[in-house]
Amino acid sequence: MEIIILETDRQPQNNQEPTGEPRTRKRSSLNNNEDRISTLPNVLLHHILSFVDAVQVVQTCVLSKRWMNVWKSHPYLDFNFETFSSLINSDYYDDEVNNFTDFIYHVLVRRHNLKAVKISLDILRDTRCSLVESLIYYAVKHHVEEISINTAHWDVPIVLPRCFFDCESLRSLKLKVDGGIALPKSLGLQSLKTLHLGGARNFDGKIFSSCPNLENLKIEDICLNTIENFNIHVLNLKSLEILNWRYSRIMRGCKVMLFAPKLTSFKFDGNTPLFWSEVNLTSLDDVNVVLQRYHHSHNYPFYVVEDEYISEEDETEQGLVLNLIKMLHEFCSAKSLTLSMNIIEILSEVPDALDKHPSPFSNLKYLKLKTDHKDVTLPAHVLNYFLTSSSFLKVSF
């Protein structure tokens, strides 16, 4: 058998010697150290740099002449103390904080007078009030769309500057201050859609209704030890998270008044159930409730139902179960319910309470249990509690 190998693509016609031009051209392109990234327009460079910290953005100025002024027009200002301290060596911690503060001021002064899309400050240390105020003032002046401040100030609560409440461009706001932040009676942010509020002290929640376009609300680690009624009245709210709700920081008997007819997602994480006053959750689909490990305490507030007698020695345990059931019953329209195993354990301890307060979850399709163990089982009487109102329920761990 004769084998013929065709090499038409490898040999030139008319038996001419290979010129080598294609290979030479290929080698020249490989050896060419052309900086293609630097040829990109600023809008693409800014998008790439939006994924790194401000100090790293500024450091790009040493790459070439093309990069000398790119950072000055960068619309994403992410000031992260941990990143800064890891890149800038300093002998003393106080020097690091002062250098970080000075760096922020230098960036703001030298930056071109262009719009800032996002300004972020992340330093979990005691911060100067003037720094926070300066950042907010700069953000408002440059029509920022997103502000994220995660810091601490222990002397006095941080007060927001007046100009902040006139910011029409702001659409996303995170204010998380360990030590507290003083809030006004009204925010008045007409364009705000997302709000993450943490560390605030003793406010009645009515500020939320002053943001008519608010769709996503996260409330974290707040102190309400002088507030009897906490109001969340937001007509366009779709997602609500209440996190780190601790009875040591909440006034005994403090009740939550929730009116959010468009709410579809709710998440709760705390060591004491919410006390409801007025609730409107007709559109709720997904509910996620985590109850942290609780400690029996004679100061624990509980509901006393008129037709039920709770003995003195059982009042804490049964009171907790009744509070938990009352809280869960407000989510009766939910289609998906995620519960921590602590909740299942609490419900299983007092089966009589489940019999006296039947499950209202007529729309429930999915029951998810959050656990770190693979060998857990759902007690039969707790499972039956949910199945009585939803026979086609799917349970997953």
VEXVO-499236 format. One record per residue (C-alpha): residue number from 1; residue in one letter; y negated, x, z negated. Coordinates in steps of 0.05 Angstrom, whole numbers, plus 32768, in hexadecimal, padded with zeros to 4 digits. Each point is the difference from the previous one (the first is absolute). Last residue first. Layout:
% residues N
{seq:NUM	type:a	north:Y	east:X	up:Z}
...
END
This chain:
% residues 397
{seq:397	type:f	north:7E70	east:7D87	up:7BB4}
{seq:396	type:s	north:8008	east:7FC3	up:802D}
{seq:395	type:v	north:8008	east:7FB5	up:7FF5}
{seq:394	type:k	north:7FFE	east:7FCD	up:8039}
{seq:393	type:l	north:7FF1	east:7FB8	up:7FEB}
{seq:392	type:f	north:801C	east:7FC7	up:8029}
{seq:391	type:s	north:8008	east:7FD2	up:7FC3}
{seq:390	type:s	north:7FB7	east:8006	up:7FEB}
{seq:389	type:s	north:7FEC	east:7FD3	up:7FC6}
{seq:388	type:t	north:8040	east:8005	up:7FD7}
{seq:387	type:l	north:800D	east:8045	up:801C}
{seq:386	type:f	north:7FC7	east:8020	up:7FD9}
{seq:385	type:y	north:801B	east:7FEC	up:7FBB}
{seq:384	type:n	north:8047	east:8009	up:8018}
{seq:383	type:l	north:7FF1	east:804B	up:800A}
{seq:382	type:v	north:7FE4	east:8004	up:7FB9}
{seq:381	type:h	north:803D	east:7FDC	up:7FE4}
{seq:380	type:a	north:802F	east:802E	up:8025}
{seq:379	type:p	north:7FE0	east:8041	up:7FE9}
{seq:378	type:l	north:7FEC	east:802C	up:803C}
{seq:377	type:t	north:8029	east:803F	up:8002}
{seq:376	type:v	north:7FED	east:8049	up:7FFC}
{seq:375	type:d	north:802D	east:8037	up:801B}
{seq:374	type:k	north:7FCF	east:8020	up:8031}
{seq:373	type:h	north:7FCC	east:8014	up:7FCD}
{seq:372	type:d	north:7FB7	east:800F	up:8010}
{seq:371	type:t	north:7FED	east:7FB6	up:8000}
{seq:370	type:k	north:7FD1	east:7FD1	up:8024}
{seq:369	type:l	north:8020	east:7FBC	up:800B}
{seq:368	type:k	north:7FF2	east:7FD9	up:8040}
{seq:367	type:l	north:8006	east:7FB4	up:8005}
{seq:366	type:y	north:7FF8	east:7FE6	up:8047}
{seq:365	type:k	north:7FFD	east:7FB8	up:801A}
{seq:364	type:l	north:7FD4	east:7FDC	up:7FCC}
{seq:363	type:n	north:7FDF	east:7FC1	up:801A}
{seq:362	type:s	north:8017	east:7FD2	up:7FC7}
{seq:361	type:f	north:7FED	east:8033	up:7FCB}
{seq:360	type:p	north:7FF3	east:7FD1	up:7FC5}
{seq:359	type:s	north:8038	east:801B	up:7FD4}
{seq:358	type:p	north:8010	east:7FD3	up:7FC4}
{seq:357	type:h	north:7FD9	east:8009	up:7FBE}
{seq:356	type:k	north:802C	east:7FE4	up:7FC8}
{seq:355	type:d	north:803F	east:8021	up:801B}
{seq:354	type:l	north:7FDE	east:8042	up:800C}
{seq:353	type:a	north:7FE5	east:8000	up:7FB9}
{seq:352	type:d	north:8045	east:7FF3	up:7FE4}
{seq:351	type:p	north:8019	east:803F	up:8023}
{seq:350	type:v	north:7FD5	east:802D	up:7FD3}
{seq:349	type:e	north:8017	east:8049	up:800A}
{seq:348	type:s	north:800F	east:7FF7	up:804A}
{seq:347	type:l	north:7FB6	east:7FF6	up:8011}
{seq:346	type:i	north:7FEC	east:8041	up:7FDE}
{seq:345	type:e	north:8037	east:8028	up:8023}
{seq:344	type:i	north:7FED	east:7FE2	up:8044}
{seq:343	type:i	north:7FB7	east:8013	up:7FF4}
{seq:342	type:n	north:8012	east:8047	up:7FEC}
{seq:341	type:m	north:8029	east:8004	up:8041}
{seq:340	type:s	north:7FBE	east:7FFD	up:8027}
{seq:339	type:l	north:7FF5	east:7FC3	up:802B}
{seq:338	type:t	north:7FF4	east:7FF6	up:804B}
{seq:337	type:l	north:7FF7	east:7FB8	up:8018}
{seq:336	type:s	north:7FFE	east:7FEC	up:8049}
{seq:335	type:k	north:7FF1	east:7FB9	up:8018}
{seq:334	type:a	north:7FCB	east:7FF2	up:7FCB}
{seq:333	type:s	north:7FE7	east:7FB8	up:7FF6}
{seq:332	type:c	north:8013	east:7FFF	up:7FB6}
{seq:331	type:f	north:7FD6	east:803D	up:7FEF}
{seq:330	type:e	north:7FDE	east:7FDC	up:7FC5}
{seq:329	type:h	north:8045	east:7FF9	up:7FE1}
{seq:328	type:l	north:8005	east:804B	up:7FF8}
{seq:327	type:m	north:7FC7	east:8002	up:7FCD}
{seq:326	type:k	north:801B	east:7FC6	up:7FD7}
{seq:325	type:i	north:8045	east:8021	up:8000}
{seq:324	type:l	north:7FE3	east:8041	up:7FE8}
{seq:323	type:n	north:7FD7	east:7FE0	up:7FC9}
{seq:322	type:l	north:803C	east:7FD8	up:7FE9}
{seq:321	type:v	north:802B	east:803F	up:7FFF}
{seq:320	type:l	north:7FCC	east:8027	up:7FD9}
{seq:319	type:g	north:7FF9	east:7FC8	up:7FCE}
{seq:318	type:q	north:804B	east:7FFE	up:7FF8}
{seq:317	type:e	north:8003	east:804A	up:7FED}
{seq:316	type:t	north:7FC1	east:8000	up:7FD4}
{seq:315	type:e	north:800D	east:7FBD	up:7FDE}
{seq:314	type:d	north:8048	east:800F	up:7FEE}
{seq:313	type:e	north:7FF6	east:8015	up:7FB7}
{seq:312	type:e	north:7FCC	east:7FCA	up:7FF4}
{seq:311	type:s	north:802A	east:7FC9	up:801E}
{seq:310	type:i	north:7FEA	east:7FE1	up:8041}
{seq:309	type:y	north:8003	east:7FB4	up:8002}
{seq:308	type:e	north:7FF9	east:7FE0	up:8044}
{seq:307	type:d	north:7FE2	east:7FBD	up:8011}
{seq:306	type:e	north:7FB8	east:8017	up:7FF8}
{seq:305	type:v	north:8008	east:8041	up:8027}
{seq:304	type:v	north:7FE2	east:803B	up:7FDB}
{seq:303	type:y	north:7FE8	east:8035	up:8031}
{seq:302	type:f	north:8003	east:8048	up:7FEA}
{seq:301	type:p	north:7FD0	east:8039	up:7FEE}
{seq:300	type:y	north:8021	east:8041	up:7FE7}
{seq:299	type:n	north:7FE0	east:8015	up:7FBF}
{seq:298	type:h	north:8042	east:7FFF	up:7FDB}
{seq:297	type:s	north:8017	east:8035	up:8031}
{seq:296	type:h	north:8041	east:800A	up:8025}
{seq:295	type:h	north:7FF9	east:8038	up:8032}
{seq:294	type:y	north:8002	east:7FF6	up:804A}
{seq:293	type:r	north:801C	east:802A	up:8038}
{seq:292	type:q	north:7FD7	east:7FF1	up:803E}
{seq:291	type:l	north:8001	east:7FBC	up:8022}
{seq:290	type:v	north:8001	east:8005	up:804B}
{seq:289	type:v	north:7FF1	east:7FC4	up:802C}
{seq:288	type:n	north:7FFF	east:7FFF	up:804C}
{seq:287	type:v	north:7FF0	east:7FBD	up:8023}
{seq:286	type:d	north:8002	east:7FF3	up:804B}
{seq:285	type:d	north:7FF0	east:7FBD	up:8021}
{seq:284	type:l	north:7FC3	east:7FE0	up:7FDD}
{seq:283	type:s	north:7FDC	east:7FCD	up:802A}
{seq:282	type:t	north:7FF6	east:7FCA	up:7FCA}
{seq:281	type:l	north:7FEA	east:8030	up:7FCA}
{seq:280	type:n	north:7FCA	east:7FDA	up:7FD9}
{seq:279	type:v	north:8001	east:8013	up:7FB6}
{seq:278	type:e	north:7FD8	east:7FE9	up:7FC4}
{seq:277	type:s	north:800D	east:801D	up:7FBB}
{seq:276	type:w	north:8036	east:8033	up:8007}
{seq:275	type:f	north:8014	east:8032	up:7FCA}
{seq:274	type:l	north:801B	east:803E	up:8023}
{seq:273	type:p	north:803F	east:801E	up:7FE3}
{seq:272	type:t	north:7FFD	east:803F	up:7FD4}
{seq:271	type:n	north:8014	east:8047	up:800F}
{seq:270	type:g	north:7FE2	east:8003	up:8046}
{seq:269	type:d	north:800C	east:8000	up:804B}
{seq:268	type:f	north:7FEF	east:7FC4	up:802C}
{seq:267	type:k	north:8003	east:7FFA	up:804C}
{seq:266	type:f	north:7FEA	east:7FC3	up:8029}
{seq:265	type:s	north:8004	east:7FF4	up:804B}
{seq:264	type:t	north:7FEE	east:7FC2	up:8028}
{seq:263	type:l	north:7FBD	east:7FEB	up:7FE2}
{seq:262	type:k	north:7FDB	east:7FCF	up:802D}
{seq:261	type:p	north:7FF1	east:7FCC	up:7FCA}
{seq:260	type:a	north:7FE5	east:8035	up:7FCF}
{seq:259	type:f	north:7FE9	east:7FE1	up:7FBF}
{seq:258	type:l	north:8019	east:8027	up:7FC4}
{seq:257	type:m	north:7FE7	east:7FF4	up:7FB9}
{seq:256	type:v	north:8020	east:8034	up:7FD4}
{seq:255	type:k	north:8003	east:7FF3	up:7FB5}
{seq:254	type:c	north:7FF1	east:8030	up:7FC6}
{seq:253	type:g	north:8029	east:7FE7	up:7FC5}
{seq:252	type:r	north:7FFA	east:8041	up:7FD9}
{seq:251	type:m	north:7FCB	east:802B	up:8022}
{seq:250	type:i	north:801F	east:8032	up:8030}
{seq:249	type:r	north:8000	east:804B	up:7FF6}
{seq:248	type:s	north:803C	east:8005	up:7FD1}
{seq:247	type:y	north:8021	east:7FC8	up:8027}
{seq:246	type:r	north:8004	east:802E	up:803C}
{seq:245	type:w	north:7FF9	east:7FEA	up:8049}
{seq:244	type:n	north:8010	east:8041	up:8025}
{seq:243	type:l	north:7FFA	east:7FE0	up:8044}
{seq:242	type:i	north:7FE5	east:7FBE	up:801B}
{seq:241	type:e	north:800A	east:7FFF	up:804C}
{seq:240	type:l	north:7FE6	east:7FC9	up:802D}
{seq:239	type:s	north:8009	east:7FF7	up:804B}
{seq:238	type:k	north:7FE4	east:7FC8	up:802D}
{seq:237	type:l	north:7FBC	east:7FF0	up:7FE1}
{seq:236	type:n	north:7FD5	east:7FD5	up:802E}
{seq:235	type:l	north:7FE8	east:7FCD	up:7FCB}
{seq:234	type:v	north:7FF7	east:8031	up:7FC7}
{seq:233	type:h	north:7FFB	east:7FE6	up:7FB9}
{seq:232	type:i	north:801F	east:8032	up:7FD0}
{seq:231	type:n	north:7FE6	east:7FEF	up:7FBC}
{seq:230	type:f	north:8013	east:801F	up:7FBD}
{seq:229	type:n	north:7FF7	east:7FD1	up:7FC5}
{seq:228	type:e	north:7FFC	east:8016	up:7FB7}
{seq:227	type:i	north:7FE0	east:8045	up:800B}
{seq:226	type:t	north:7FF1	east:802E	up:7FC5}
{seq:225	type:n	north:803D	east:802E	up:8005}
{seq:224	type:l	north:7FFF	east:7FFF	up:804C}
{seq:223	type:c	north:800E	east:8048	up:8012}
{seq:222	type:i	north:8018	east:800F	up:8047}
{seq:221	type:d	north:803A	east:802C	up:8014}
{seq:220	type:e	north:8004	east:7FEB	up:8049}
{seq:219	type:i	north:7FE5	east:7FC6	up:8029}
{seq:218	type:k	north:8013	east:8001	up:804A}
{seq:217	type:l	north:7FE0	east:7FCD	up:8030}
{seq:216	type:n	north:800D	east:7FF7	up:804A}
{seq:215	type:e	north:7FDD	east:7FCA	up:802A}
{seq:214	type:l	north:7FB7	east:8001	up:7FE9}
{seq:213	type:n	north:7FD4	east:7FDD	up:8033}
{seq:212	type:p	north:7FD6	east:7FD8	up:7FCE}
{seq:211	type:c	north:7FF2	east:803A	up:7FD2}
{seq:210	type:s	north:7FD6	east:7FDE	up:7FCA}
{seq:209	type:s	north:803F	east:7FDB	up:7FE8}
{seq:208	type:f	north:801B	east:8043	up:7FE8}
{seq:207	type:i	north:7FC5	east:800A	up:7FD0}
{seq:206	type:k	north:801A	east:7FC5	up:7FD7}
{seq:205	type:g	north:8035	east:802D	up:7FE2}
{seq:204	type:d	north:7FEA	east:7FF5	up:7FB8}
{seq:203	type:f	north:7FEC	east:8048	up:7FF2}
{seq:202	type:n	north:8015	east:8026	up:7FC2}
{seq:201	type:r	north:800D	east:8047	up:8019}
{seq:200	type:a	north:8013	east:801D	up:8043}
{seq:199	type:g	north:8034	east:8037	up:8003}
{seq:198	type:g	north:8019	east:7FEF	up:8046}
{seq:197	type:l	north:7FE7	east:7FD6	up:803A}
{seq:196	type:h	north:801E	east:8003	up:8045}
{seq:195	type:l	north:7FDB	east:7FD3	up:8031}
{seq:194	type:t	north:8010	east:7FF2	up:8049}
{seq:193	type:k	north:7FDA	east:7FD1	up:802E}
{seq:192	type:l	north:7FB7	east:800F	up:7FF0}
{seq:191	type:s	north:7FCF	east:7FE7	up:8035}
{seq:190	type:q	north:7FD4	east:7FD5	up:7FD2}
{seq:189	type:l	north:7FFC	east:8030	up:7FC6}
{seq:188	type:g	north:7FDA	east:7FD6	up:7FCE}
{seq:187	type:l	north:801B	east:8025	up:7FC4}
{seq:186	type:s	north:7FEC	east:7FCD	up:7FCB}
{seq:185	type:k	north:7FFC	east:8000	up:7FB4}
{seq:184	type:p	north:7FFA	east:804B	up:7FFF}
{seq:183	type:l	north:8038	east:8030	up:7FEF}
{seq:182	type:a	north:8000	east:803A	up:7FD0}
{seq:181	type:i	north:8037	east:8032	up:800E}
{seq:180	type:g	north:8032	east:8018	up:7FCD}
{seq:179	type:g	north:801F	east:803C	up:7FE0}
{seq:178	type:d	north:802F	east:800E	up:8039}
{seq:177	type:v	north:7FDA	east:7FEB	up:803E}
{seq:176	type:k	north:8022	east:7FDF	up:803C}
{seq:175	type:l	north:7FCF	east:7FE4	up:8033}
{seq:174	type:k	north:8021	east:7FF5	up:8044}
{seq:173	type:l	north:7FD7	east:7FDC	up:8035}
{seq:172	type:s	north:8011	east:7FEB	up:8047}
{seq:171	type:r	north:7FD3	east:7FDA	up:8031}
{seq:170	type:l	north:7FBB	east:801E	up:7FF1}
{seq:169	type:s	north:7FCE	east:7FF7	up:803A}
{seq:168	type:e	north:7FD1	east:7FCF	up:7FDD}
{seq:167	type:c	north:7FF0	east:802D	up:7FC6}
{seq:166	type:d	north:7FC9	east:7FDD	up:7FD9}
{seq:165	type:f	north:8027	east:8000	up:7FBE}
{seq:164	type:f	north:8005	east:804C	up:8002}
{seq:163	type:c	north:7FB4	east:8008	up:8001}
{seq:162	type:r	north:7FFF	east:7FEB	up:7FB7}
{seq:161	type:p	north:8026	east:803D	up:7FE8}
{seq:160	type:l	north:8044	east:7FF4	up:7FDF}
{seq:159	type:v	north:8003	east:800E	up:7FB5}
{seq:158	type:i	north:8037	east:802E	up:7FE6}
{seq:157	type:p	north:8017	east:7FEC	up:7FBB}
{seq:156	type:v	north:7FE9	east:802F	up:7FC7}
{seq:155	type:d	north:801D	east:8040	up:7FE4}
{seq:154	type:w	north:8046	east:7FFF	up:801F}
{seq:153	type:h	north:7FF6	east:8008	up:804A}
{seq:152	type:a	north:803D	east:8005	up:802D}
{seq:151	type:t	north:800D	east:8002	up:804B}
{seq:150	type:n	north:801D	east:7FDB	up:803B}
{seq:149	type:i	north:7FC9	east:7FEB	up:8031}
{seq:148	type:s	north:8012	east:7FE5	up:8044}
{seq:147	type:i	north:7FC9	east:7FE5	up:802E}
{seq:146	type:e	north:800E	east:7FE3	up:8045}
{seq:145	type:e	north:7FD2	east:7FE6	up:8037}
{seq:144	type:v	north:7FC5	east:802F	up:7FF5}
{seq:143	type:h	north:7FBC	east:7FEE	up:801C}
{seq:142	type:h	north:7FE0	east:8045	up:7FF5}
{seq:141	type:k	north:7FCE	east:7FEB	up:7FCB}
{seq:140	type:v	north:8036	east:7FD9	up:7FDB}
{seq:139	type:a	north:802E	east:803C	up:7FFE}
{seq:138	type:y	north:7FC9	east:8030	up:7FEA}
{seq:137	type:y	north:7FEE	east:7FD2	up:7FC6}
{seq:136	type:i	north:8049	east:7FF8	up:7FED}
{seq:135	type:l	north:800A	east:804B	up:8001}
{seq:134	type:s	north:7FC1	east:800D	up:7FD9}
{seq:133	type:e	north:8012	east:7FCC	up:7FCB}
{seq:132	type:v	north:8045	east:801F	up:7FF7}
{seq:131	type:l	north:7FE2	east:8046	up:7FF9}
{seq:130	type:s	north:7FC9	east:7FE8	up:7FD1}
{seq:129	type:c	north:8033	east:7FE1	up:7FD1}
{seq:128	type:r	north:801D	east:8045	up:7FF6}
{seq:127	type:t	north:804C	east:8002	up:8000}
{seq:126	type:d	north:8032	east:8006	up:7FC8}
{seq:125	type:r	north:8041	east:8011	up:8023}
{seq:124	type:l	north:802F	east:7FDB	up:802F}
{seq:123	type:i	north:7FDB	east:8018	up:803E}
{seq:122	type:d	north:8008	east:7FD9	up:8040}
{seq:121	type:l	north:7FC1	east:7FEF	up:8027}
{seq:120	type:s	north:8004	east:7FDE	up:8044}
{seq:119	type:i	north:7FCC	east:7FF0	up:8034}
{seq:118	type:k	north:8015	east:7FDB	up:803F}
{seq:117	type:v	north:7FDF	east:7FED	up:8043}
{seq:116	type:a	north:7FC2	east:802B	up:7FF7}
{seq:115	type:k	north:7FC9	east:7FF2	up:8033}
{seq:114	type:l	north:7FD6	east:803B	up:8016}
{seq:113	type:n	north:7FC8	east:8029	up:7FE0}
{seq:112	type:h	north:8024	east:8042	up:800B}
{seq:111	type:r	north:8021	east:801F	up:7FC3}
{seq:110	type:r	north:7FDC	east:8039	up:7FDE}
{seq:109	type:v	north:7FE8	east:7FDA	up:7FC3}
{seq:108	type:l	north:8040	east:7FD7	up:7FF6}
{seq:107	type:v	north:802C	east:803E	up:8007}
{seq:106	type:h	north:7FD6	east:8028	up:7FD0}
{seq:105	type:y	north:8002	east:7FC8	up:7FCC}
{seq:104	type:i	north:804B	east:7FFC	up:8004}
{seq:103	type:f	north:8008	east:804B	up:7FF9}
{seq:102	type:d	north:7FD3	east:8001	up:7FC3}
{seq:101	type:t	north:802C	east:7FCD	up:7FDE}
{seq:100	type:f	north:803F	east:8027	up:8011}
{seq:99	type:n	north:7FE0	east:8041	up:7FE8}
{seq:98	type:n	north:7FED	east:7FDE	up:7FBE}
{seq:97	type:v	north:8047	east:7FE6	up:7FF7}
{seq:96	type:e	north:801F	east:8043	up:8011}
{seq:95	type:d	north:7FD0	east:8025	up:7FD2}
{seq:94	type:d	north:8015	east:7FD2	up:7FC7}
{seq:93	type:y	north:8049	east:8011	up:800F}
{seq:92	type:y	north:7FF4	east:804B	up:7FF9}
{seq:91	type:d	north:8016	east:803B	up:802A}
{seq:90	type:s	north:7FF4	east:7FE1	up:8044}
{seq:89	type:n	north:8027	east:8002	up:8041}
{seq:88	type:i	north:7FED	east:7FCD	up:8035}
{seq:87	type:l	north:803A	east:7FE4	up:8028}
{seq:86	type:s	north:8028	east:7FE1	up:7FC7}
{seq:85	type:s	north:7FC1	east:7FEA	up:7FDC}
{seq:84	type:f	north:7FE7	east:7FDB	up:803D}
{seq:83	type:t	north:8041	east:7FDD	up:800D}
{seq:82	type:e	north:8004	east:7FE8	up:7FB8}
{seq:81	type:f	north:7FB6	east:7FEC	up:8001}
{seq:80	type:n	north:8005	east:7FD3	up:803D}
{seq:79	type:f	north:7FC1	east:7FF1	up:8027}
{seq:78	type:d	north:8012	east:7FD9	up:803F}
{seq:77	type:l	north:7FC4	east:7FF8	up:802E}
{seq:76	type:y	north:8013	east:7FDD	up:8041}
{seq:75	type:p	north:7FC8	east:7FFB	up:8032}
{seq:74	type:h	north:8001	east:8049	up:8016}
{seq:73	type:s	north:7FBC	east:8011	up:801F}
{seq:72	type:k	north:7FF4	east:803F	up:7FD7}
{seq:71	type:w	north:804A	east:8013	up:8005}
{seq:70	type:v	north:7FFB	east:800B	up:804B}
{seq:69	type:n	north:7FC4	east:802F	up:7FF8}
{seq:68	type:m	north:8020	east:8044	up:8002}
{seq:67	type:w	north:803F	east:7FE9	up:8023}
{seq:66	type:r	north:7FED	east:8012	up:8047}
{seq:65	type:k	north:7FE5	east:8043	up:7FE9}
{seq:64	type:s	north:8046	east:8011	up:7FEA}
{seq:63	type:l	north:8032	east:7FF9	up:7FC7}
{seq:62	type:v	north:7FD0	east:800E	up:7FC6}
{seq:61	type:c	north:7FE4	east:7FB8	up:7FFF}
{seq:60	type:t	north:8046	east:7FE5	up:7FF3}
{seq:59	type:q	north:7FF5	east:800F	up:7FB6}
{seq:58	type:v	north:7FD4	east:7FC3	up:7FFA}
{seq:57	type:v	north:803A	east:7FD2	up:8012}
{seq:56	type:q	north:802D	east:8022	up:7FCE}
{seq:55	type:v	north:7FCC	east:7FF4	up:7FC9}
{seq:54	type:a	north:7FFA	east:7FB8	up:8016}
{seq:53	type:d	north:804B	east:7FF3	up:7FF8}
{seq:52	type:v	north:802F	east:7FF2	up:803A}
{seq:51	type:f	north:8017	east:7FC4	up:8028}
{seq:50	type:s	north:7FBB	east:7FEE	up:801C}
{seq:49	type:l	north:7FFF	east:8044	up:8021}
{seq:48	type:i	north:802B	east:7FE7	up:803A}
{seq:47	type:h	north:7FD4	east:7FC3	up:800A}
{seq:46	type:h	north:7FC2	east:802B	up:7FFD}
{seq:45	type:l	north:801C	east:802E	up:8035}
{seq:44	type:l	north:800E	east:7FC4	up:802C}
{seq:43	type:v	north:7FB9	east:7FE5	up:7FFA}
{seq:42	type:n	north:7FE4	east:8046	up:8009}
{seq:41	type:p	north:801C	east:8007	up:8046}
{seq:40	type:l	north:803C	east:802E	up:800A}
{seq:39	type:t	north:7FF3	east:8045	up:801D}
{seq:38	type:s	north:800B	east:8021	up:7FBC}
{seq:37	type:i	north:8047	east:7FE5	up:7FFE}
{seq:36	type:r	north:8010	east:8021	up:8043}
{seq:35	type:d	north:7FF2	east:8046	up:7FE7}
{seq:34	type:e	north:8017	east:8029	up:803D}
{seq:33	type:n	north:802B	east:803B	up:7FED}
{seq:32	type:n	north:8017	east:800D	up:8048}
{seq:31	type:n	north:8041	east:8026	up:7FFC}
{seq:30	type:l	north:8029	east:7FC3	up:800F}
{seq:29	type:s	north:7FD3	east:7FEC	up:803A}
{seq:28	type:s	north:8004	east:8046	up:801C}
{seq:27	type:r	north:804B	east:8000	up:7FFB}
{seq:26	type:k	north:8005	east:7FBF	up:8027}
{seq:25	type:r	north:7FD2	east:801A	up:8037}
{seq:24	type:t	north:8029	east:803F	up:8005}
{seq:23	type:r	north:8040	east:7FD8	up:8005}
{seq:22	type:p	north:7FE4	east:7FD4	up:8036}
{seq:21	type:e	north:7FE5	east:803C	up:8026}
{seq:20	type:g	north:8040	east:8029	up:8000}
{seq:19	type:t	north:7FFC	east:800B	up:804B}
{seq:18	type:p	north:804A	east:7FFB	up:800B}
{seq:17	type:e	north:8016	east:802A	up:803C}
{seq:16	type:q	north:8004	east:7FDC	up:8041}
{seq:15	type:n	north:8045	east:7FEB	up:801B}
{seq:14	type:n	north:7FDF	east:7FCE	up:802F}
{seq:13	type:q	north:7FF5	east:7FCE	up:7FC6}
{seq:12	type:p	north:7FF5	east:8014	up:7FB9}
{seq:11	type:q	north:8038	east:8000	up:7FCC}
{seq:10	type:r	north:8004	east:7FDA	up:7FBE}
{seq:9	type:d	north:7FF5	east:7FB8	up:8013}
{seq:8	type:t	north:8031	east:8004	up:803B}
{seq:7	type:e	north:8035	east:8020	up:7FD6}
{seq:6	type:l	north:803D	east:7FDB	up:801A}
{seq:5	type:i	north:8042	east:801B	up:7FE5}
{seq:4	type:i	north:803B	east:7FF6	up:802F}
{seq:3	type:i	north:8046	east:8000	up:7FE4}
{seq:2	type:e	north:803A	east:800A	up:8030}
{seq:1	type:m	north:8043	east:7FE5	up:7FED}
END
